[in-house]
Amino acid sequence: MSKRPWAFVLGGLLVALVLAGVVSNYASSHPDGLDSSLLKGCTVDAEDNITGGNCPAQQAKDHELADSPLADYGVRGVDNAYLSTGLSGVLGVLLTFAVGAGAFWLLRRRQNGGAASGGAAAGAEAAPAADRAAPAEPSARG
């Protein structure tokens, strides 16, 4: 196996970008388990607006980041819903990849820096297993 599997990483990134940019537009618009459980006890119309009853969803408030550029699975300012959802997914994948790559880079840098400063102690631990576990020679008895 190669020390730098760039083709594998770039292939995975490409698959994630296609899924986020294209396939995300075909996701179900029906509420998931949490949303549907919060609506129990209420009646809703075709647009999922509460029209009556009593349920926990009636106390729901907007999130503090509801006005952020990537809120509600879209990009603010992009009028085409299909493009907005796809672009939001692509930006999310790229941001997640950048954060993950940065974390791995920092961890690898920290790991390589610690081994270099270990000096002789690190070299003693790196001795081959055969040198450390050499069998004792039988004693000559007379």
Chimera marker file (.cmm) of the C-alpha trace (Angstrom):
<marker_set name="trace">
<marker id="1" x="0.000" y="0.000" z="0.000" r="1" g="1" b="0" radius="0.5"/>
<marker id="2" x="1.251" y="3.442" z="-0.879" r="1" g="1" b="0" radius="0.5"/>
<marker id="3" x="2.283" y="5.884" z="1.847" r="1" g="1" b="0" radius="0.5"/>
<marker id="4" x="0.131" y="8.647" z="0.313" r="1" g="1" b="0" radius="0.5"/>
<marker id="5" x="-3.221" y="7.373" z="-0.911" r="1" g="1" b="0" radius="0.5"/>
<marker id="6" x="-4.145" y="10.616" z="-2.701" r="1" g="1" b="0" radius="0.5"/>
<marker id="7" x="-6.183" y="8.877" z="-5.376" r="1" g="1" b="0" radius="0.5"/>
<marker id="8" x="-8.381" y="7.229" z="-2.731" r="1" g="1" b="0" radius="0.5"/>
<marker id="9" x="-8.909" y="10.490" z="-0.829" r="1" g="1" b="0" radius="0.5"/>
<marker id="10" x="-9.666" y="12.501" z="-3.968" r="1" g="1" b="0" radius="0.5"/>
<marker id="11" x="-12.022" y="9.763" z="-5.220" r="1" g="1" b="0" radius="0.5"/>
<marker id="12" x="-13.902" y="9.819" z="-1.923" r="1" g="1" b="0" radius="0.5"/>
<marker id="13" x="-14.070" y="13.608" z="-2.014" r="1" g="1" b="0" radius="0.5"/>
<marker id="14" x="-15.435" y="13.487" z="-5.563" r="1" g="1" b="0" radius="0.5"/>
<marker id="15" x="-18.137" y="10.963" z="-4.574" r="1" g="1" b="0" radius="0.5"/>
<marker id="16" x="-19.107" y="13.100" z="-1.567" r="1" g="1" b="0" radius="0.5"/>
<marker id="17" x="-19.306" y="16.222" z="-3.746" r="1" g="1" b="0" radius="0.5"/>
<marker id="18" x="-21.557" y="14.482" z="-6.292" r="1" g="1" b="0" radius="0.5"/>
<marker id="19" x="-23.814" y="13.127" z="-3.562" r="1" g="1" b="0" radius="0.5"/>
<marker id="20" x="-24.046" y="16.497" z="-1.809" r="1" g="1" b="0" radius="0.5"/>
<marker id="21" x="-24.397" y="18.553" z="-4.968" r="1" g="1" b="0" radius="0.5"/>
<marker id="22" x="-26.784" y="16.406" z="-7.005" r="1" g="1" b="0" radius="0.5"/>
<marker id="23" x="-28.350" y="13.583" z="-5.031" r="1" g="1" b="0" radius="0.5"/>
<marker id="24" x="-29.236" y="15.798" z="-2.052" r="1" g="1" b="0" radius="0.5"/>
<marker id="25" x="-31.924" y="17.447" z="-4.176" r="1" g="1" b="0" radius="0.5"/>
<marker id="26" x="-33.797" y="14.143" z="-4.302" r="1" g="1" b="0" radius="0.5"/>
<marker id="27" x="-33.941" y="13.632" z="-0.527" r="1" g="1" b="0" radius="0.5"/>
<marker id="28" x="-37.341" y="13.179" z="1.062" r="1" g="1" b="0" radius="0.5"/>
<marker id="29" x="-39.115" y="16.361" z="2.079" r="1" g="1" b="0" radius="0.5"/>
<marker id="30" x="-41.226" y="14.512" z="4.645" r="1" g="1" b="0" radius="0.5"/>
<marker id="31" x="-40.346" y="15.073" z="8.297" r="1" g="1" b="0" radius="0.5"/>
<marker id="32" x="-37.919" y="12.667" z="9.905" r="1" g="1" b="0" radius="0.5"/>
<marker id="33" x="-38.543" y="10.805" z="13.171" r="1" g="1" b="0" radius="0.5"/>
<marker id="34" x="-37.851" y="13.747" z="15.467" r="1" g="1" b="0" radius="0.5"/>
<marker id="35" x="-40.011" y="16.163" z="13.499" r="1" g="1" b="0" radius="0.5"/>
<marker id="36" x="-42.896" y="13.730" z="13.228" r="1" g="1" b="0" radius="0.5"/>
<marker id="37" x="-42.763" y="12.859" z="16.941" r="1" g="1" b="0" radius="0.5"/>
<marker id="38" x="-42.924" y="16.565" z="17.843" r="1" g="1" b="0" radius="0.5"/>
<marker id="39" x="-46.052" y="16.922" z="15.682" r="1" g="1" b="0" radius="0.5"/>
<marker id="40" x="-47.984" y="14.169" z="17.493" r="1" g="1" b="0" radius="0.5"/>
<marker id="41" x="-51.205" y="15.641" z="18.811" r="1" g="1" b="0" radius="0.5"/>
<marker id="42" x="-51.411" y="18.372" z="16.164" r="1" g="1" b="0" radius="0.5"/>
<marker id="43" x="-53.076" y="18.506" z="12.804" r="1" g="1" b="0" radius="0.5"/>
<marker id="44" x="-51.049" y="19.834" z="9.873" r="1" g="1" b="0" radius="0.5"/>
<marker id="45" x="-51.866" y="20.944" z="6.330" r="1" g="1" b="0" radius="0.5"/>
<marker id="46" x="-50.122" y="19.947" z="3.092" r="1" g="1" b="0" radius="0.5"/>
<marker id="47" x="-47.253" y="22.416" z="3.729" r="1" g="1" b="0" radius="0.5"/>
<marker id="48" x="-46.683" y="20.979" z="7.258" r="1" g="1" b="0" radius="0.5"/>
<marker id="49" x="-48.124" y="24.083" z="8.953" r="1" g="1" b="0" radius="0.5"/>
<marker id="50" x="-49.836" y="23.366" z="12.279" r="1" g="1" b="0" radius="0.5"/>
<marker id="51" x="-53.562" y="24.002" z="11.951" r="1" g="1" b="0" radius="0.5"/>
<marker id="52" x="-54.822" y="22.720" z="15.302" r="1" g="1" b="0" radius="0.5"/>
<marker id="53" x="-54.323" y="20.462" z="18.281" r="1" g="1" b="0" radius="0.5"/>
<marker id="54" x="-51.676" y="20.529" z="20.972" r="1" g="1" b="0" radius="0.5"/>
<marker id="55" x="-48.090" y="19.308" z="20.423" r="1" g="1" b="0" radius="0.5"/>
<marker id="56" x="-44.503" y="20.194" z="21.427" r="1" g="1" b="0" radius="0.5"/>
<marker id="57" x="-43.785" y="21.654" z="17.969" r="1" g="1" b="0" radius="0.5"/>
<marker id="58" x="-46.009" y="24.639" z="18.781" r="1" g="1" b="0" radius="0.5"/>
<marker id="59" x="-43.355" y="25.946" z="21.186" r="1" g="1" b="0" radius="0.5"/>
<marker id="60" x="-40.591" y="25.719" z="18.564" r="1" g="1" b="0" radius="0.5"/>
<marker id="61" x="-38.550" y="28.858" z="17.951" r="1" g="1" b="0" radius="0.5"/>
<marker id="62" x="-36.148" y="29.794" z="15.167" r="1" g="1" b="0" radius="0.5"/>
<marker id="63" x="-32.551" y="28.798" z="15.710" r="1" g="1" b="0" radius="0.5"/>
<marker id="64" x="-30.044" y="31.573" z="16.440" r="1" g="1" b="0" radius="0.5"/>
<marker id="65" x="-28.332" y="30.832" z="13.124" r="1" g="1" b="0" radius="0.5"/>
<marker id="66" x="-31.554" y="30.754" z="11.077" r="1" g="1" b="0" radius="0.5"/>
<marker id="67" x="-30.387" y="33.814" z="9.134" r="1" g="1" b="0" radius="0.5"/>
<marker id="68" x="-26.911" y="32.418" z="8.377" r="1" g="1" b="0" radius="0.5"/>
<marker id="69" x="-25.745" y="32.045" z="4.753" r="1" g="1" b="0" radius="0.5"/>
<marker id="70" x="-26.208" y="28.229" z="4.725" r="1" g="1" b="0" radius="0.5"/>
<marker id="71" x="-29.374" y="27.927" z="6.829" r="1" g="1" b="0" radius="0.5"/>
<marker id="72" x="-32.215" y="25.563" z="5.903" r="1" g="1" b="0" radius="0.5"/>
<marker id="73" x="-30.240" y="23.419" z="3.410" r="1" g="1" b="0" radius="0.5"/>
<marker id="74" x="-29.697" y="26.272" z="0.983" r="1" g="1" b="0" radius="0.5"/>
<marker id="75" x="-27.530" y="29.280" z="0.192" r="1" g="1" b="0" radius="0.5"/>
<marker id="76" x="-29.034" y="32.661" z="0.961" r="1" g="1" b="0" radius="0.5"/>
<marker id="77" x="-29.238" y="34.853" z="-2.121" r="1" g="1" b="0" radius="0.5"/>
<marker id="78" x="-29.504" y="31.982" z="-4.633" r="1" g="1" b="0" radius="0.5"/>
<marker id="79" x="-33.073" y="31.980" z="-5.971" r="1" g="1" b="0" radius="0.5"/>
<marker id="80" x="-32.987" y="28.613" z="-7.769" r="1" g="1" b="0" radius="0.5"/>
<marker id="81" x="-33.909" y="26.026" z="-5.094" r="1" g="1" b="0" radius="0.5"/>
<marker id="82" x="-32.143" y="23.153" z="-6.913" r="1" g="1" b="0" radius="0.5"/>
<marker id="83" x="-28.907" y="25.133" z="-7.290" r="1" g="1" b="0" radius="0.5"/>
<marker id="84" x="-29.145" y="26.521" z="-3.745" r="1" g="1" b="0" radius="0.5"/>
<marker id="85" x="-29.472" y="23.057" z="-2.181" r="1" g="1" b="0" radius="0.5"/>
<marker id="86" x="-26.673" y="21.594" z="-4.298" r="1" g="1" b="0" radius="0.5"/>
<marker id="87" x="-24.332" y="24.488" z="-3.624" r="1" g="1" b="0" radius="0.5"/>
<marker id="88" x="-25.042" y="24.278" z="0.098" r="1" g="1" b="0" radius="0.5"/>
<marker id="89" x="-24.151" y="20.583" z="0.064" r="1" g="1" b="0" radius="0.5"/>
<marker id="90" x="-20.939" y="21.157" z="-1.895" r="1" g="1" b="0" radius="0.5"/>
<marker id="91" x="-19.857" y="23.981" z="0.435" r="1" g="1" b="0" radius="0.5"/>
<marker id="92" x="-20.621" y="21.789" z="3.451" r="1" g="1" b="0" radius="0.5"/>
<marker id="93" x="-18.523" y="18.913" z="2.080" r="1" g="1" b="0" radius="0.5"/>
<marker id="94" x="-15.608" y="21.216" z="1.266" r="1" g="1" b="0" radius="0.5"/>
<marker id="95" x="-15.740" y="22.865" z="4.689" r="1" g="1" b="0" radius="0.5"/>
<marker id="96" x="-15.902" y="19.489" z="6.449" r="1" g="1" b="0" radius="0.5"/>
<marker id="97" x="-13.034" y="18.159" z="4.329" r="1" g="1" b="0" radius="0.5"/>
<marker id="98" x="-10.915" y="21.231" z="5.087" r="1" g="1" b="0" radius="0.5"/>
<marker id="99" x="-11.499" y="20.945" z="8.845" r="1" g="1" b="0" radius="0.5"/>
<marker id="100" x="-10.770" y="17.193" z="8.795" r="1" g="1" b="0" radius="0.5"/>
<marker id="101" x="-7.643" y="17.587" z="6.659" r="1" g="1" b="0" radius="0.5"/>
<marker id="102" x="-6.407" y="20.353" z="8.937" r="1" g="1" b="0" radius="0.5"/>
<marker id="103" x="-6.967" y="18.212" z="12.038" r="1" g="1" b="0" radius="0.5"/>
<marker id="104" x="-5.123" y="15.250" z="10.498" r="1" g="1" b="0" radius="0.5"/>
<marker id="105" x="-2.287" y="17.533" z="9.399" r="1" g="1" b="0" radius="0.5"/>
<marker id="106" x="-1.941" y="18.914" z="12.936" r="1" g="1" b="0" radius="0.5"/>
<marker id="107" x="-2.023" y="15.445" z="14.488" r="1" g="1" b="0" radius="0.5"/>
<marker id="108" x="0.547" y="14.089" z="12.061" r="1" g="1" b="0" radius="0.5"/>
<marker id="109" x="2.779" y="17.116" z="12.588" r="1" g="1" b="0" radius="0.5"/>
<marker id="110" x="2.521" y="16.689" z="16.344" r="1" g="1" b="0" radius="0.5"/>
<marker id="111" x="3.246" y="12.947" z="16.096" r="1" g="1" b="0" radius="0.5"/>
<marker id="112" x="6.324" y="13.466" z="13.887" r="1" g="1" b="0" radius="0.5"/>
<marker id="113" x="7.627" y="16.253" z="16.135" r="1" g="1" b="0" radius="0.5"/>
<marker id="114" x="7.372" y="14.062" z="19.249" r="1" g="1" b="0" radius="0.5"/>
<marker id="115" x="9.328" y="11.179" z="17.691" r="1" g="1" b="0" radius="0.5"/>
<marker id="116" x="12.178" y="13.462" z="16.621" r="1" g="1" b="0" radius="0.5"/>
<marker id="117" x="12.647" y="14.892" z="20.115" r="1" g="1" b="0" radius="0.5"/>
<marker id="118" x="12.628" y="11.464" z="21.786" r="1" g="1" b="0" radius="0.5"/>
<marker id="119" x="16.348" y="10.982" z="21.149" r="1" g="1" b="0" radius="0.5"/>
<marker id="120" x="17.981" y="7.767" z="22.343" r="1" g="1" b="0" radius="0.5"/>
<marker id="121" x="14.895" y="6.625" z="24.245" r="1" g="1" b="0" radius="0.5"/>
<marker id="122" x="12.862" y="6.532" z="21.057" r="1" g="1" b="0" radius="0.5"/>
<marker id="123" x="15.656" y="4.625" z="19.289" r="1" g="1" b="0" radius="0.5"/>
<marker id="124" x="15.807" y="2.011" z="22.047" r="1" g="1" b="0" radius="0.5"/>
<marker id="125" x="12.103" y="1.282" z="21.644" r="1" g="1" b="0" radius="0.5"/>
<marker id="126" x="12.488" y="0.955" z="17.897" r="1" g="1" b="0" radius="0.5"/>
<marker id="127" x="14.956" y="-1.945" z="18.188" r="1" g="1" b="0" radius="0.5"/>
<marker id="128" x="13.920" y="-5.070" z="16.269" r="1" g="1" b="0" radius="0.5"/>
<marker id="129" x="11.853" y="-7.596" z="18.169" r="1" g="1" b="0" radius="0.5"/>
<marker id="130" x="14.505" y="-10.272" z="17.689" r="1" g="1" b="0" radius="0.5"/>
<marker id="131" x="17.045" y="-8.157" z="19.610" r="1" g="1" b="0" radius="0.5"/>
<marker id="132" x="14.691" y="-7.555" z="22.517" r="1" g="1" b="0" radius="0.5"/>
<marker id="133" x="13.373" y="-11.082" z="22.882" r="1" g="1" b="0" radius="0.5"/>
<marker id="134" x="16.513" y="-13.130" z="22.322" r="1" g="1" b="0" radius="0.5"/>
<marker id="135" x="16.194" y="-16.511" z="24.029" r="1" g="1" b="0" radius="0.5"/>
<marker id="136" x="18.504" y="-17.209" z="26.917" r="1" g="1" b="0" radius="0.5"/>
<marker id="137" x="21.219" y="-19.764" z="26.212" r="1" g="1" b="0" radius="0.5"/>
<marker id="138" x="21.143" y="-22.880" z="28.323" r="1" g="1" b="0" radius="0.5"/>
<marker id="139" x="23.797" y="-22.989" z="31.006" r="1" g="1" b="0" radius="0.5"/>
<marker id="140" x="26.473" y="-25.651" z="30.842" r="1" g="1" b="0" radius="0.5"/>
<marker id="141" x="26.274" y="-27.903" z="33.845" r="1" g="1" b="0" radius="0.5"/>
<marker id="142" x="28.943" y="-30.327" z="34.657" r="1" g="1" b="0" radius="0.5"/>
<link id1="1" id2="2" r="1" g="1" b="0" radius="0.2"/>
<link id1="2" id2="3" r="1" g="1" b="0" radius="0.2"/>
<link id1="3" id2="4" r="1" g="1" b="0" radius="0.2"/>
<link id1="4" id2="5" r="1" g="1" b="0" radius="0.2"/>
<link id1="5" id2="6" r="1" g="1" b="0" radius="0.2"/>
<link id1="6" id2="7" r="1" g="1" b="0" radius="0.2"/>
<link id1="7" id2="8" r="1" g="1" b="0" radius="0.2"/>
<link id1="8" id2="9" r="1" g="1" b="0" radius="0.2"/>
<link id1="9" id2="10" r="1" g="1" b="0" radius="0.2"/>
<link id1="10" id2="11" r="1" g="1" b="0" radius="0.2"/>
<link id1="11" id2="12" r="1" g="1" b="0" radius="0.2"/>
<link id1="12" id2="13" r="1" g="1" b="0" radius="0.2"/>
<link id1="13" id2="14" r="1" g="1" b="0" radius="0.2"/>
<link id1="14" id2="15" r="1" g="1" b="0" radius="0.2"/>
<link id1="15" id2="16" r="1" g="1" b="0" radius="0.2"/>
<link id1="16" id2="17" r="1" g="1" b="0" radius="0.2"/>
<link id1="17" id2="18" r="1" g="1" b="0" radius="0.2"/>
<link id1="18" id2="19" r="1" g="1" b="0" radius="0.2"/>
<link id1="19" id2="20" r="1" g="1" b="0" radius="0.2"/>
<link id1="20" id2="21" r="1" g="1" b="0" radius="0.2"/>
<link id1="21" id2="22" r="1" g="1" b="0" radius="0.2"/>
<link id1="22" id2="23" r="1" g="1" b="0" radius="0.2"/>
<link id1="23" id2="24" r="1" g="1" b="0" radius="0.2"/>
<link id1="24" id2="25" r="1" g="1" b="0" radius="0.2"/>
<link id1="25" id2="26" r="1" g="1" b="0" radius="0.2"/>
<link id1="26" id2="27" r="1" g="1" b="0" radius="0.2"/>
<link id1="27" id2="28" r="1" g="1" b="0" radius="0.2"/>
<link id1="28" id2="29" r="1" g="1" b="0" radius="0.2"/>
<link id1="29" id2="30" r="1" g="1" b="0" radius="0.2"/>
<link id1="30" id2="31" r="1" g="1" b="0" radius="0.2"/>
<link id1="31" id2="32" r="1" g="1" b="0" radius="0.2"/>
<link id1="32" id2="33" r="1" g="1" b="0" radius="0.2"/>
<link id1="33" id2="34" r="1" g="1" b="0" radius="0.2"/>
<link id1="34" id2="35" r="1" g="1" b="0" radius="0.2"/>
<link id1="35" id2="36" r="1" g="1" b="0" radius="0.2"/>
<link id1="36" id2="37" r="1" g="1" b="0" radius="0.2"/>
<link id1="37" id2="38" r="1" g="1" b="0" radius="0.2"/>
<link id1="38" id2="39" r="1" g="1" b="0" radius="0.2"/>
<link id1="39" id2="40" r="1" g="1" b="0" radius="0.2"/>
<link id1="40" id2="41" r="1" g="1" b="0" radius="0.2"/>
<link id1="41" id2="42" r="1" g="1" b="0" radius="0.2"/>
<link id1="42" id2="43" r="1" g="1" b="0" radius="0.2"/>
<link id1="43" id2="44" r="1" g="1" b="0" radius="0.2"/>
<link id1="44" id2="45" r="1" g="1" b="0" radius="0.2"/>
<link id1="45" id2="46" r="1" g="1" b="0" radius="0.2"/>
<link id1="46" id2="47" r="1" g="1" b="0" radius="0.2"/>
<link id1="47" id2="48" r="1" g="1" b="0" radius="0.2"/>
<link id1="48" id2="49" r="1" g="1" b="0" radius="0.2"/>
<link id1="49" id2="50" r="1" g="1" b="0" radius="0.2"/>
<link id1="50" id2="51" r="1" g="1" b="0" radius="0.2"/>
<link id1="51" id2="52" r="1" g="1" b="0" radius="0.2"/>
<link id1="52" id2="53" r="1" g="1" b="0" radius="0.2"/>
<link id1="53" id2="54" r="1" g="1" b="0" radius="0.2"/>
<link id1="54" id2="55" r="1" g="1" b="0" radius="0.2"/>
<link id1="55" id2="56" r="1" g="1" b="0" radius="0.2"/>
<link id1="56" id2="57" r="1" g="1" b="0" radius="0.2"/>
<link id1="57" id2="58" r="1" g="1" b="0" radius="0.2"/>
<link id1="58" id2="59" r="1" g="1" b="0" radius="0.2"/>
<link id1="59" id2="60" r="1" g="1" b="0" radius="0.2"/>
<link id1="60" id2="61" r="1" g="1" b="0" radius="0.2"/>
<link id1="61" id2="62" r="1" g="1" b="0" radius="0.2"/>
<link id1="62" id2="63" r="1" g="1" b="0" radius="0.2"/>
<link id1="63" id2="64" r="1" g="1" b="0" radius="0.2"/>
<link id1="64" id2="65" r="1" g="1" b="0" radius="0.2"/>
<link id1="65" id2="66" r="1" g="1" b="0" radius="0.2"/>
<link id1="66" id2="67" r="1" g="1" b="0" radius="0.2"/>
<link id1="67" id2="68" r="1" g="1" b="0" radius="0.2"/>
<link id1="68" id2="69" r="1" g="1" b="0" radius="0.2"/>
<link id1="69" id2="70" r="1" g="1" b="0" radius="0.2"/>
<link id1="70" id2="71" r="1" g="1" b="0" radius="0.2"/>
<link id1="71" id2="72" r="1" g="1" b="0" radius="0.2"/>
<link id1="72" id2="73" r="1" g="1" b="0" radius="0.2"/>
<link id1="73" id2="74" r="1" g="1" b="0" radius="0.2"/>
<link id1="74" id2="75" r="1" g="1" b="0" radius="0.2"/>
<link id1="75" id2="76" r="1" g="1" b="0" radius="0.2"/>
<link id1="76" id2="77" r="1" g="1" b="0" radius="0.2"/>
<link id1="77" id2="78" r="1" g="1" b="0" radius="0.2"/>
<link id1="78" id2="79" r="1" g="1" b="0" radius="0.2"/>
<link id1="79" id2="80" r="1" g="1" b="0" radius="0.2"/>
<link id1="80" id2="81" r="1" g="1" b="0" radius="0.2"/>
<link id1="81" id2="82" r="1" g="1" b="0" radius="0.2"/>
<link id1="82" id2="83" r="1" g="1" b="0" radius="0.2"/>
<link id1="83" id2="84" r="1" g="1" b="0" radius="0.2"/>
<link id1="84" id2="85" r="1" g="1" b="0" radius="0.2"/>
<link id1="85" id2="86" r="1" g="1" b="0" radius="0.2"/>
<link id1="86" id2="87" r="1" g="1" b="0" radius="0.2"/>
<link id1="87" id2="88" r="1" g="1" b="0" radius="0.2"/>
<link id1="88" id2="89" r="1" g="1" b="0" radius="0.2"/>
<link id1="89" id2="90" r="1" g="1" b="0" radius="0.2"/>
<link id1="90" id2="91" r="1" g="1" b="0" radius="0.2"/>
<link id1="91" id2="92" r="1" g="1" b="0" radius="0.2"/>
<link id1="92" id2="93" r="1" g="1" b="0" radius="0.2"/>
<link id1="93" id2="94" r="1" g="1" b="0" radius="0.2"/>
<link id1="94" id2="95" r="1" g="1" b="0" radius="0.2"/>
<link id1="95" id2="96" r="1" g="1" b="0" radius="0.2"/>
<link id1="96" id2="97" r="1" g="1" b="0" radius="0.2"/>
<link id1="97" id2="98" r="1" g="1" b="0" radius="0.2"/>
<link id1="98" id2="99" r="1" g="1" b="0" radius="0.2"/>
<link id1="99" id2="100" r="1" g="1" b="0" radius="0.2"/>
<link id1="100" id2="101" r="1" g="1" b="0" radius="0.2"/>
<link id1="101" id2="102" r="1" g="1" b="0" radius="0.2"/>
<link id1="102" id2="103" r="1" g="1" b="0" radius="0.2"/>
<link id1="103" id2="104" r="1" g="1" b="0" radius="0.2"/>
<link id1="104" id2="105" r="1" g="1" b="0" radius="0.2"/>
<link id1="105" id2="106" r="1" g="1" b="0" radius="0.2"/>
<link id1="106" id2="107" r="1" g="1" b="0" radius="0.2"/>
<link id1="107" id2="108" r="1" g="1" b="0" radius="0.2"/>
<link id1="108" id2="109" r="1" g="1" b="0" radius="0.2"/>
<link id1="109" id2="110" r="1" g="1" b="0" radius="0.2"/>
<link id1="110" id2="111" r="1" g="1" b="0" radius="0.2"/>
<link id1="111" id2="112" r="1" g="1" b="0" radius="0.2"/>
<link id1="112" id2="113" r="1" g="1" b="0" radius="0.2"/>
<link id1="113" id2="114" r="1" g="1" b="0" radius="0.2"/>
<link id1="114" id2="115" r="1" g="1" b="0" radius="0.2"/>
<link id1="115" id2="116" r="1" g="1" b="0" radius="0.2"/>
<link id1="116" id2="117" r="1" g="1" b="0" radius="0.2"/>
<link id1="117" id2="118" r="1" g="1" b="0" radius="0.2"/>
<link id1="118" id2="119" r="1" g="1" b="0" radius="0.2"/>
<link id1="119" id2="120" r="1" g="1" b="0" radius="0.2"/>
<link id1="120" id2="121" r="1" g="1" b="0" radius="0.2"/>
<link id1="121" id2="122" r="1" g="1" b="0" radius="0.2"/>
<link id1="122" id2="123" r="1" g="1" b="0" radius="0.2"/>
<link id1="123" id2="124" r="1" g="1" b="0" radius="0.2"/>
<link id1="124" id2="125" r="1" g="1" b="0" radius="0.2"/>
<link id1="125" id2="126" r="1" g="1" b="0" radius="0.2"/>
<link id1="126" id2="127" r="1" g="1" b="0" radius="0.2"/>
<link id1="127" id2="128" r="1" g="1" b="0" radius="0.2"/>
<link id1="128" id2="129" r="1" g="1" b="0" radius="0.2"/>
<link id1="129" id2="130" r="1" g="1" b="0" radius="0.2"/>
<link id1="130" id2="131" r="1" g="1" b="0" radius="0.2"/>
<link id1="131" id2="132" r="1" g="1" b="0" radius="0.2"/>
<link id1="132" id2="133" r="1" g="1" b="0" radius="0.2"/>
<link id1="133" id2="134" r="1" g="1" b="0" radius="0.2"/>
<link id1="134" id2="135" r="1" g="1" b="0" radius="0.2"/>
<link id1="135" id2="136" r="1" g="1" b="0" radius="0.2"/>
<link id1="136" id2="137" r="1" g="1" b="0" radius="0.2"/>
<link id1="137" id2="138" r="1" g="1" b="0" radius="0.2"/>
<link id1="138" id2="139" r="1" g="1" b="0" radius="0.2"/>
<link id1="139" id2="140" r="1" g="1" b="0" radius="0.2"/>
<link id1="140" id2="141" r="1" g="1" b="0" radius="0.2"/>
<link id1="141" id2="142" r="1" g="1" b="0" radius="0.2"/>
</marker_set>
